[in-house]
Protein backbone atom coordinates (compact mmCIF):
# COMPACT_ATOMS: atom_id res chain seq x y z
CA UNK A 1 0.00 0.00 0.00
CA UNK A 2 1.40 3.40 -0.90
CA UNK A 3 1.11 6.61 1.05
CA UNK A 4 0.23 10.06 -0.26
CA UNK A 5 2.17 13.05 1.03
CA UNK A 6 0.39 16.36 1.44
CA UNK A 7 2.57 19.30 2.43
CA UNK A 8 1.19 22.64 3.47
CA UNK A 9 2.73 25.75 4.97
CA UNK A 10 1.04 27.15 8.04
CA UNK A 11 2.32 30.73 7.73
CA UNK A 12 0.83 32.63 4.80
CA UNK A 13 3.92 34.81 4.08
CA UNK A 14 6.11 31.71 3.70
CA UNK A 15 5.95 30.20 0.22
CA UNK A 16 7.64 26.91 -0.61
CA UNK A 17 10.13 27.22 -3.45
CA UNK A 18 10.80 23.48 -3.66
CA UNK A 19 9.45 20.34 -2.01
CA UNK A 20 10.75 16.85 -2.75
CA UNK A 21 10.37 13.27 -1.53
CA UNK A 22 12.93 10.50 -1.64
CA UNK A 23 10.43 8.14 -3.37
CA UNK A 24 7.03 8.26 -5.06
CA UNK A 25 5.49 5.28 -3.22
CA UNK A 26 6.15 3.82 0.20
CA UNK A 27 5.51 0.49 1.86
CA UNK A 28 5.49 -0.50 5.51
CA UNK A 29 8.86 0.18 7.13
CA UNK A 30 10.16 2.55 4.42
CA UNK A 31 11.66 5.88 5.44
CA UNK A 32 9.83 8.89 4.03
CA UNK A 33 12.20 11.86 3.58
CA UNK A 34 10.60 15.24 2.88
CA UNK A 35 12.93 18.12 2.03
CA UNK A 36 12.63 21.53 0.51
CA UNK A 37 13.29 25.23 0.61
CA UNK A 38 11.07 28.19 1.30
CA UNK A 39 11.40 31.92 1.55
CA UNK A 40 12.34 32.16 5.22
CA UNK A 41 10.19 34.28 7.50
CA UNK A 42 11.35 34.39 11.13
CA UNK A 43 8.97 32.43 13.34
CA UNK A 44 7.47 30.48 10.43
CA UNK A 45 6.67 26.79 10.62
CA UNK A 46 6.27 24.10 8.00
CA UNK A 47 3.13 22.00 8.42
CA UNK A 48 3.05 18.47 7.04
CA UNK A 49 0.30 15.87 6.65
CA UNK A 50 0.82 12.28 5.52
CA UNK A 51 -2.41 10.78 4.15
CA UNK A 52 -3.44 7.28 3.15
CA UNK A 53 -3.79 6.63 -0.62
CA UNK A 54 -7.53 7.38 -0.67
CA UNK A 55 -6.90 10.64 1.26
CA UNK A 56 -9.59 9.53 3.72
CA UNK A 57 -7.34 9.32 6.78
CA UNK A 58 -4.50 11.44 8.13
CA UNK A 59 -1.68 9.11 9.19
CA UNK A 60 0.76 11.74 10.51
CA UNK A 61 0.67 15.46 11.23
CA UNK A 62 3.83 17.40 12.05
CA UNK A 63 5.02 20.97 12.22
CA UNK A 64 8.57 22.20 12.49
CA UNK A 65 10.72 25.26 11.91
CA UNK A 66 12.93 25.41 8.81
CA UNK A 67 16.61 26.32 9.02
CA UNK A 68 17.49 30.04 8.92
CA UNK A 69 18.31 29.67 5.21
CA UNK A 70 14.80 28.33 4.54
CA UNK A 71 15.78 24.70 4.00
CA UNK A 72 14.16 21.75 5.76
CA UNK A 73 14.48 17.95 5.83
CA UNK A 74 12.37 15.60 7.93
CA UNK A 75 12.22 11.80 8.03
CA UNK A 76 9.29 9.55 8.99
CA UNK A 77 8.76 5.79 9.11
CA UNK A 78 5.91 4.46 6.95
CA UNK A 79 3.81 2.71 9.58
CA UNK A 80 1.21 1.18 7.29
CA UNK A 81 -2.54 1.72 7.37
CA UNK A 82 -4.00 3.45 10.40
Kinemage of the C-alpha trace (Angstrom):
@kinemage 1
@onewidth
@group {chain A} dominant
@subgroup {mainchain}
@vectorlist {calphas} color= white
{ca unk a 1} P 0.000 0.000 0.000
{ca unk a 2} L 1.403 3.402 -0.898
{ca unk a 3} L 1.105 6.614 1.047
{ca unk a 4} L 0.233 10.058 -0.259
{ca unk a 5} L 2.167 13.048 1.034
{ca unk a 6} L 0.389 16.364 1.442
{ca unk a 7} L 2.569 19.299 2.435
{ca unk a 8} L 1.191 22.644 3.468
{ca unk a 9} L 2.733 25.747 4.966
{ca unk a 10} L 1.041 27.153 8.039
{ca unk a 11} L 2.315 30.725 7.726
{ca unk a 12} L 0.830 32.627 4.797
{ca unk a 13} L 3.919 34.809 4.082
{ca unk a 14} L 6.113 31.709 3.704
{ca unk a 15} L 5.951 30.198 0.217
{ca unk a 16} L 7.638 26.909 -0.615
{ca unk a 17} L 10.132 27.220 -3.454
{ca unk a 18} L 10.801 23.477 -3.656
{ca unk a 19} L 9.454 20.336 -2.007
{ca unk a 20} L 10.751 16.850 -2.747
{ca unk a 21} L 10.371 13.274 -1.529
{ca unk a 22} L 12.932 10.495 -1.642
{ca unk a 23} L 10.432 8.135 -3.371
{ca unk a 24} L 7.027 8.263 -5.060
{ca unk a 25} L 5.485 5.284 -3.218
{ca unk a 26} L 6.153 3.824 0.204
{ca unk a 27} L 5.507 0.487 1.856
{ca unk a 28} L 5.486 -0.504 5.514
{ca unk a 29} L 8.856 0.185 7.125
{ca unk a 30} L 10.162 2.548 4.424
{ca unk a 31} L 11.661 5.876 5.437
{ca unk a 32} L 9.833 8.890 4.026
{ca unk a 33} L 12.200 11.856 3.584
{ca unk a 34} L 10.605 15.236 2.882
{ca unk a 35} L 12.932 18.119 2.033
{ca unk a 36} L 12.628 21.531 0.512
{ca unk a 37} L 13.289 25.233 0.615
{ca unk a 38} L 11.066 28.186 1.302
{ca unk a 39} L 11.395 31.919 1.554
{ca unk a 40} L 12.344 32.157 5.221
{ca unk a 41} L 10.186 34.276 7.504
{ca unk a 42} L 11.347 34.388 11.127
{ca unk a 43} L 8.971 32.435 13.340
{ca unk a 44} L 7.474 30.483 10.427
{ca unk a 45} L 6.667 26.791 10.617
{ca unk a 46} L 6.274 24.098 8.000
{ca unk a 47} L 3.125 21.996 8.421
{ca unk a 48} L 3.046 18.469 7.040
{ca unk a 49} L 0.304 15.869 6.653
{ca unk a 50} L 0.824 12.280 5.522
{ca unk a 51} L -2.405 10.785 4.154
{ca unk a 52} L -3.444 7.285 3.147
{ca unk a 53} L -3.794 6.634 -0.625
{ca unk a 54} L -7.532 7.380 -0.669
{ca unk a 55} L -6.904 10.636 1.255
{ca unk a 56} L -9.595 9.529 3.721
{ca unk a 57} L -7.345 9.321 6.783
{ca unk a 58} L -4.499 11.438 8.131
{ca unk a 59} L -1.683 9.113 9.191
{ca unk a 60} L 0.756 11.740 10.508
{ca unk a 61} L 0.667 15.461 11.234
{ca unk a 62} L 3.826 17.401 12.055
{ca unk a 63} L 5.020 20.969 12.220
{ca unk a 64} L 8.574 22.203 12.493
{ca unk a 65} L 10.721 25.260 11.908
{ca unk a 66} L 12.931 25.414 8.806
{ca unk a 67} L 16.609 26.323 9.022
{ca unk a 68} L 17.487 30.040 8.924
{ca unk a 69} L 18.311 29.675 5.211
{ca unk a 70} L 14.798 28.334 4.541
{ca unk a 71} L 15.784 24.696 3.996
{ca unk a 72} L 14.157 21.751 5.765
{ca unk a 73} L 14.477 17.952 5.834
{ca unk a 74} L 12.370 15.596 7.925
{ca unk a 75} L 12.219 11.796 8.035
{ca unk a 76} L 9.293 9.555 8.991
{ca unk a 77} L 8.756 5.792 9.111
{ca unk a 78} L 5.912 4.456 6.952
{ca unk a 79} L 3.808 2.711 9.584
{ca unk a 80} L 1.207 1.181 7.294
{ca unk a 81} L -2.538 1.721 7.370
{ca unk a 82} L -3.998 3.449 10.395
